[in-house]
Amino acid sequence: MIFSLIIIAISIIAISGIPGIFLSHSSVWGQRISVFLICLGSLSGLVGVGLTFFYPDNALYFFPWQAEQNPLLGIDPLSAFFLVPIFLIGSLGSIFGLGYWPQEKNKRTAVMIHNFWGILMAGMSLLVISRHALSFLFGWEAMALAAFFLMSAEDDQEECRKSSLIYLMATHLGTLVLFGMFLLWRYTSGSFDFIPIQEGNVSALTINILFILSFIGFGLKAGIMPLHFWLPAAHANAPSHISALLSGVMLKMGIYGIIRMLSLLPVPPPLWGGIILIAGAVSGLMGVVFALAQHDLKRLLAYHSVENIGIILLGLGLAMLGRSYHHPVWVILGMAGCLLHVWNHSLFKSLLFLGSGSVLHRTHTRQLDKLGGLAKLMPWTAGLFLIAAVAISGLPPLNGFISEFFIYLGLFRTLAIPGNTGSIAIIAAPVLAMIGALAVACFVKVYGSVFLGFPRSEIPENTKEVPLSMILPMIVLAVFCLFIGLAPALVVPILDKVIAPWLPAEWALTNTVKLASLVPFSALQFISISLVSIFSIMALWMFAFKKKNAQTAGTWDCGYAKPGPKMQYTASSFAESLILLFTGILKPKTHDPDIRAIFPTKSFMKSHVDEITLDRALIPGFLFFRKTLKWFNRFQQGKTQSYLFYILVAVVILLSTLIPVEQIISSLMSR
C-alpha cells in the first residue's frame, strides 16, 4: 500500500499539466486542474511517506524489474525523508502560482510551466526512490531538463536566457561525471543496482575515485562552492515560485545523491569527512559573505542557499568522521543536523523566495536600494518574511536554530575525545558561529531595506497585500518553521529511523542511545516556548498601547525634523563596513559618479561584485582558450571543398594505420 500510494502520487503529478494543453490558453481551468492534481498527488505521496516513517521496521518496498530481475524502485526511510519537501513545497508552490503567475495574464508561458512543474516534481521523486542507475539517471535528466525550461520561462529577457544556458551546461557537465561514476560502479560491483559494496572487495583507489566523482557530480547540482557558479543567476532570474522549488528542493537532490552513494560505500577514510567538512565551511562562509554584497533580493537569497548547503555539509562531514573513527554519537548528531537542516532549509528558503515573489509581484523590482516601507502596505508578507529571516539566521525559537544546535553539539563532542581526532572541530565550530553572525547581519539589511523605513523610489500606487492564494502557502511554511522550532522532539523518531542504517550494526544492537538522549530537548522546548510567550505578550501589549495612545513617529529619522528617503540607510550603505572586512575576497568594483560641470547632470554611484567562479575563472578561462585556439579558425571557412579535403585527409590517415609498416621494414631489413 505504501509503495502504491507513492507511485500513484508520482503518476498523477507527472500528468498534471496535460489537461491544460487541450484547454484554451485563456481559460483559468488548465492551471486550476493542474494545481488540483498536484495537490491530490502530493497528499497521496505524503500519506505514503508518513506510513513509511511509522511502519514498525525498516523494511524496504521494492518494485521488481523483470528485465534485470532486480529491484528498479524502492522506498526506505532515507527516500521517504527527501520525498517530504518534494511533495510539500511542490504543492504549496503551485498554489502560490495561482496568484503570482495566473494563466489569464501569462498565456504564453503558463501551460509550459504547468507541464514542466509536474515533470520536475515527478523526476525528483523518481530519482529519490530509484534503486538502479538507469531509473536514477532517467529521473535525474527529467529533473534537469524540466528545471531548464522552468528557469527560461521569461526567455524574452537576455539575462534569463544567459543564466538558463549556463545552468544547462552545468547540469549536463554533472550528468557526464555521474555517467563516469556509474560506469565505474558497474565495473566495481558487477551491476548497476544500488547494493552496498563490501569492504575488501575493491581497491582503495577505486573507492576513492567513486567518492570524488559522486561528490563532484552531485555537488554541481547541490551548489557546493566553487561548483555553484550556475546557481545565483538561475535562481534570481526564474519566476519566484519556481525559485522556491529549485532552491528549496532541487538542490537537495544533490545532497541526497551524496548521502545515498556514501551509504553504499564501505566505511570511509577520515579524509572524506575532512573534505566534506572543509567544503561545507567554504560554502557556508563564502556563501553568506557574497550574499552580503548583493543588491538584488533574489540573487542574495540564492547565495544564502550556497551558505545553507555548507551547513548541511558540516553535519554530513561530522557524521562521516564519526563513521571513520567509530564514534556513533558524532554520526547521530551530525546526520541529525544534516538531515533536519535539509527540511528546515526547504521550509524557510521556500518561504523567503515566495515572500520575495510577493514583493516583486507588487513593486516590480528586486533591487534592495529601490525598496522600503513595505511593512505598512504588505503586513502579512512582512510578518511571514520576518519569520523566515529569523529561521534562516539560526536564531531561537525557530527551526533553523534546532538543526544548527545538533551540529554544534556534535562538533563540541569531538573535543571530548583525546588525541587528534577531534581537531577538525577547532575549525568547523567557529566557522559555523561566524556564518550565523553574518547571516543575522545580512537579513537585518534585507528586512530593513525592504520592509522598514520609507520607499526609496516611487512604488506603484496600488501596492497592497497579495491575494490569499499567495499568502496561504507562506502561512503553512511559517507554521512548519514554528512547529519544528517549538516541538523538535516530535521529529526525533523520524530522524532516528533515517539515521539507523548509518550506525555500526554491533553498536545498534548493544546500545539503546538515541538522539533524544543526546540532546536536551526539554530545555530547548522551554527556551523556545518562553521566547514565543514573551514576544506574544509584547506584541499584545504594543497592540493595546497603540489603540489607547496612538502616536506616530518617523522611522530611522536619526534626529532629523523631516526625514526623507535619502536620509535613511540603503542596503549598500548598511553592509559597506562588513564588505570592507572581506574586500580581499569580494573585490567589489565601484563606479563613481561622473561630475564634471558646475551644474552637473544627475549621476549615480554603482558597485558590483563578480561571481567568484563564473566571472573570475570560467569566463576568463574560456576567453583565453578561444584566443589561444583562434589559429584553428582558418580551417572553418564554410567552403565545401575544404571540408571534403579534411574528410579525405582523415580517411588517408585512418587507412594508413592499416599499412603493416613493421612487417615492411622487417622484410626490407632482411634483404
N, C-alpha and C positions, 0 to 999 in steps of 0.2 A: 504493500500500500504506500509506504514512504516513497519508494522509487517511482511508483506510478504517478503520485501527486507532483513530483518534481518534473518528470518527463512531460506530463500534461501541461504544467506551467510553462516550460520552455517552448513547447509546440504552440501554445496559444499566443505567447509573446512574440514568437518569430513571425507569425502571420498577422499580427495585429494591424499592420498598416495596409494590408491588401484591400479591405473593403473601400478604403479611401480612393484607390485607383479607379474604381468603377463609378464613383460618385462625382458630381460636379465639383470642380475645384473651388467654386464659390460657396458651396454648401459647408456648413459647420459640422455636419454629421460625420464626415470622414474622420475628422480629428476626435470628435467625441466617442465614436465607436472604437477608434484606436486606443484612446485613453482607458475606456471601459475594459477592453480586452487585456490591456497591460495590467490594470489593477486586479482584474479577475485572475489572471495567470500568476501575478505576484502573490496574491492571497493564497492560492493553492500551493505555490512554492514555499511560502513561509510556514504554512501548516506542516508540510513535509519536513522542512528543516527543524521545526520545533519537535516533531516526533523523533527525529534523529538524535537530537540532544538528550531527550529524556527516555530514550529506549534503554532497557536495563543493562545492556552490554555494548561493547564497541563493535558490534557486528557490521560488516561491510555488505552493501547491497549491490550486486553486480548484474550487469546486463551482458549476457554472453554474445560473442561474435562468432557465428558458426564458421566463417571462412578461416579464422585463425584458431578457433576452438579455445579462445582466451577471452577474458572479460574486456569489453570495449569501454564500458562506462561503469561507474560505481560511486557510492556515497559513503563517506566516512565523516567523523566529526570535523576534520580539517576542511573538507569540501563544504560541509554544511555551514561552517563558520563564515567562509567567504561568500556563500550564496546570500547571506542575510543582507549585506549592503547592496548587492546587485538588485534584489527584488525590492528592497525598501526605497533606496534612492531612485531607482528606475521608475517606480510607480509615482513617487512624490514629484519627481522632476517633470513627468508627463502631465500631471495635474497643473503644475506651475505654468507649463507651456500654454494651457488654455487661455490664460490672461496675457502672458508675456509674448507669445508668438501665435496669435489667433489666425486661423486659416483664412478668414474673410479679409484680413489685411496683408496676408503673405501667401497669395495664391501660387506664386512661382516656386516657393520652396517648401510649403507646409507638407504636401504629400510626400515629398522626398524625405523630409525629416521624420515623419511618422514611420515610414518603412525602415529606414536605417536605424532609427531608435530601437525598434523591436529586434532588428538583426544584431545590433550591438549588445543588447541585453542577453539575447539567446546565445550569441557567440561566447560571451564571458561565462555564462552558466555552463555551456558545453565543455569548455576547456577546464573548468573547475572540477567537473565530475568525470573527466576522462581518465582512463587507466591504460591508454595506449597512445603511442606517439602520433599515429595517424589522426585519431579523433581530436587529440590535443591541438595539433597544428591546424586542423580544419577550423576548430573554434577560434584559435589564435588569429588566423588570417581573416576569418569573418569579422572578428572584433576590430582588427587593424583597418580593414577597408571601410567598414561601416563608420568608424571614427573619422576616417579621412573625409568621407562625403558629408558627415555632420559638421566637421570643422569648416569645410568650404561652402557652407550654406550661403554666406554672403560673398560669393565669388565675383561679384561686380566690383569689389574693393581689392586693389592691388596687394595691400598688406595681408589680407586674408588669403589670397592665392599663394603668396610667397610663404607664409607660415604653414599652410597646408602641404605645400610641396616639400618643405623641409621635414615635416612630420612623416610624410610618405617615404622619403629616402631613409630617415632614421629607423622607422619601424621595420622596413624590409632589410636594412642592414642587420638589425637584431634578429630577424627571422632567418637570415642566412647563417648567422652564428648558431642559432638553435638547430638548423639543419645539420651543421657540423657536429654539434653536441649529440644529437640523436643518432647520427651515423656511428659515432664513437661508442655510444651506448649500445647500439646493436652489435658492434664488433666485440664489446666487452662482455655483455650479458647473454648474447645469443638470441635476443628477441627485442621487439620494440615495446614490450609490456613494461608497466611501471612496477617492477618487482624488486625489492631491495637486493643490493649486491652484497654478498657475504664477504666479510673481511678475510683477506689472504688469497682470494680467488683472482685478484687482479693486481697489477703492479701499482706502486705508489705514484709513479709518473702519470699513468692513465687516470687514476682517481683525481690527481691534482689538475690535469687538463680538463676533465669533466667539470670540476668545480669552477675553474676560471671561465670556461665557455658559458656555463649557466649563469654565472654572476654578470658577465658582460651582456649576454643575450637578454636576460630578464631585467638587468639593470638599466638597459636602454629604455625599456617600457616603464620601469618604475620611476625613472627620472633621477637616478643617483648621480650626483655631481662627480665628474665632469661629463657624464653621459646624458645630461638633462637638456642639451642645447636646443632641442625642438620644443620643449615644454612651455617656456614663458610666453612666446608669441602665439603658439597654438591655442593655449587656454585663454589668452587675452582676447583673441580675435573671434573665437567661436561665440555663438549666442549663449547667454549666461546659464540657462538651464542645461545646455549641453556641456558647458564648462564644469558645472556641478557634477555631472555624471562622469566626465573624463577625469577630473581631479579627485573626486570623492571615491570613485570605484575603479576606473580603468587602471590607474597607477598601481592599485593593489594587486592587479593580476601579475605584475612583475614580482611583487613581494611573494605572492602565492607560489609562483614558479620556483623562486629561490628556495622557499621553505620545503616545497614538495620534493625537489631534487635533493636537498640536503637530508631529508628524511629517508631517501632511498640509498644514500651512500653510507659506507662504513663509518665508524667513529672517526671524526676528523682530527687532523693535527692541530695544535694550538694556533698555528699560523693562519688558518682560515678564520678563526674567531677574531684574531688580531686585525686581519684585513677588513673584515666586516665592521669591526668597531671603528677603525680609522676612517673607512668610507662613510660610516654614519656620522662621525664627528665632523668630517669635512663638509658633508652635505648639509648637516644641521646648521653649522656655524656660517658657512658661506651663503647658504640659502637665506638666512634671516638678515645677514649683512647686505646682500643685494636687494632684498625686499625693502630695506630701509631707504635705499637710494632711489626707489621708483616713484614716478609721478602719476603713473597710470594705475587706477584702482585694481583692475583685474590682473594686470601684469604683476603687481605687488602680491596679490593673493596666490598667483602661480608660483612665485619664488617661495612663498611660505609652504607650498606643497613639497618643494625640494627639502625645506627645513624639516618638515614632519616625517618625510621618508627617512631622513637622517636619524630622527629619534627612534623610529621603528627599527632601524638597523642597529642602533645602540643596544636595544633589548635583544635582538637576534644574535648579535655578536657575543653578548654576555652569556646567552644560552649555549652558544657553540663552545665557548671556553669551558662552560660547565660540563659539557659532554666530553671534551678533551681531557679535562683534569678530574673527571668523575666527582663532580660536586653537584648533586641533584638540586640543592637549594638555588644555585645560580641558574640552573636550567628552568626551574619553576618560575622564579621571579623574572628572569629575562624573557622567557616566552610569554608569560602573563602580560608583561609590559608591552612587548612587541604586538601581540595579538589584540589586546584591548585598545592599543593606540590605532590599530587598523580600523576598528569600529569607530573609535572616537573621531579620528580624522575624517572618516566618511561622513559623520554627522555634522561636525562643526564647519568643515570646509564646504560641504554642500550648502549649509545654511548661509555661509558667508557669500558664496557665489550667487545664490538666489537673492540674498539681500542686495548685492551689487547690481544684480539684474533689475531689481525694483527701482534702485536709484537711476540706473541707465534708462529704464523704461519711462521715467518721468522727466529726467533732466536732459537726456540725450548726450551726455558726456561722461567719460571715465576719468577725466583729468582732475586730480585732487585739488589743484590750485584754483579750479573754477567752481568748486562746490562749497557747501557750507550752509548752516542753518536749517537743515532738512528735518531735524528732530521735531520742530514745531509743525511742519507740514506733513510729515510721514511718521507719526509716533509709533505705530506698530513695527514698521521696518526698522526704525531706530532702536527700539527696545530689543527686538529679536537679534539684530546685528550685534548689539552690545553683549547679549548672552553668548553668542558665538565667539566674539572677540575675547571675552574673559576665558572661555573654554580653551581656545587655541593658545592662549598665553600661559596655560598650565596653572591657573590660579584656582583655589578652592572657592566655592563648593561645587565646581562643575567637573565634567568627566575628564577633561584633559589633565587635570591635576592627579587623578587616580592612576592612570597608566604611567605617567612620568614618576609618580611616587613608587610604583613597583620597581621601575628601573633603578631609581635612586637606592632603594633598599638592597637590590641585588648587587649594585656596584659597591656599596658600603660593606656588604657581607664578604666581598673579596678581600677587603683589608684585614679581616679577622683570620685569614689563612696565613700561617707563617711561610716564609720563602718568597720567591719572586712571582708566584702565580697570580697574585692579586695586584701586581704593579700597574696593570693597564687601567685600573680604576682611578689611579692618580691623574690620568689624563682625561678619562671619559667623564667622571663626575663633575669636575669644574667646567668642562665644555658644555655639559647639559645645563648647568646652572647659568652659564653665560648666554646660551640660546634662549632660556626662559626670560632672562632680564631684557635682552634685546627685542624679543617678541612683544613684551609688555610695552616697551618704548614705541615700537612700530605701530601697534594698534591704538595707543594713545594718539599718535599722529593721525592715523586713519580716521578714528572716530571723531576727533576734534575737528579735523578739516572737512569732513563730510557732513556731520550732523550738528555740530555746535557753531556758535558764533553767527556771523552774517553771511549770506551768499556772496561769494567772491566774484560772481559775474551775474549777468541777467539770466535768471532761470525762467522757464515757461510760466505764464500766468496761471495755467490750470494745474500747477504742481500740487498734487494731493496724494493721499494714501492710495496704494494699488488695490485692485479688487480682491475679493475674498478668495478667489481661486489661486491667487498668488500668496496671500497671507497664510492660508490654511496649511500648505506643506511646510512653511517655515515654522509655524507653531508646533507641528508634530516633531520636527527635528529638534527644536529647542526643548520640548518636553523630554525627549530621549537624552539630551545632554544633561538636563537636570536630574533625570531618573538615575542614570549611571553615577552621577556625582553624589547624589544623596543616599543611594542604596547600592553601593558597589558589591556588597556581599551577595546580592542576588545573581550576579553574573559569574560568581566563583564556580558553581557546579559545571557551567558550560566550559569555562577555561580549563578546569581540571580534566575534563573529558578530552579536550583537544590536545592538552599537553602530555597526557598519559603515555602515548606511543613514543615520546621523545625520551622517556626515562629508562634507565637500565632495568632490564627485567628483574634482576635479583633485588634491586632496590625497591621496585614497585611491589614485589611480593613480601618483602620483610619489613617495610615501613608503612606507616599509616599517615605520615605527614602530608598534608595537602596545603594548597595555597592559603586556605583560611587560617592555618596555624602559624603562617609566616608573616602575616600582615595584620596589624591591629585595626581590624575593620570597625569594631565598636567605637574606638576613638575617632576614626575618620568620619563615621556617620555622625557622632556627637558634634564634631567641629563643623561639619557641613550644615547640619540642621540648625546649629546655633547661629551660624553666619546668615543663613536664609531667614531665620526668625528676626535677627537684628535688622537686616535690610528691609524686611517686610514691615516691621514696626516703624522704622524711619520713613519708609515710603508713605505709610498710612498717616503718620504724624505730619509730614510735609503736605500731604493732600488736604488734611483737615485744616492745617495752619493757612494754607493758601486760600481756602474757602473763606476763612474768617478775616484774615488780614492780607488781602491781596495787594501785593506790591510788585512793581516791575522794575527791573534794572538791566542795563546793557550787559551783555556777556563779553568777557575779556576786554573790558574797556580800558584797563591799565591806568585808570585815573583821569582819562580824558573826559571832558564835559559832553562832547558829542562824538562818540566813537563811530567810525565808519569801517567799511570792509577792508580798506587799505591799511588800517591801523592794527589789524589782527595778524597773528602768526599764520603764515601759509604752511602747507605740508613741507615744502622745501626748506623754509627757514627753520622750522621746528627740528628737522632732522639734521641740519647742517653741522652742528657740533659733533654729533655721533659719526657722521660720514667722514669728518676730518680725521677721526681716530683710525679709520680704515682706508685712508687715501691711497696707501700703497697697493691695496688690493683692488679697490673700486676704480681708481684712476679716473675720476669724473672729468668730463670735458665741459668747460664753461664758455659760453659765447656772450661776451659783454655787450651792452647796448652801444650802438654806433652814434655818438653825439658829436656833431661837427659844427653846427652853426650856433649863432647866438640864441635863436629861437628854433631849436631842433624839432623835427617831427617826432611823432610817437615812436618809441623804440623799446625793445624788450631784452631782458637778460634770460638766457636759456642755459640749462645744464643737462647733460646726458651721460649715462653710464653704459658702456658697451657690455654686451653679453660676453661672459668670460671665455666660453668655449667657442661659440659660433663666430663672434666678431673678432676675437683676438687670435684664434688658432685656425679654425676650419676654413673660413673665407680667405684669410691671407694665404693659407697653405694651398688652397685650390688656385688662387690667383697666381701664386708662384709657379705651380706646376703648369698652368696654362701658358705663362710667359716662357718657361723653360722649354716646353714642348712645342712652342709656336713654330719651330722649324719644320715640324711634320705637317703643318697645314698645306704646304706646297703639294702634297700628294693628294689632297682633296680639292680638285678643281672643277668638278661637275662634268667632266668630259668622259663620254662613254668609252672612247678608245683607250683612255688611261686606265679605266677600271678593267677593261679586257686584258690589257697588258699586265696588270697586277695579278689577275687570275692566272694568266699564262706563266708568270714567274713562280707563283705559288705551286702550280701543277708541276713545273720543271723541278722545283726544289723537292717536292714530295716524291716524284719519280726517281730523282737522283738517290734517294735513300734506299731504293731497291737495287741499285747497282752494287754488285759484290766486289767492292773496292779491295777488300782484304785478300780475296782469292786472286783477283787480277794482279795485285802486287806480288803475291806469293809465286804465281806462275811466271811472272817476269823475272823475279829474282832467281828462280830455279834454273832458268836458261843460262 
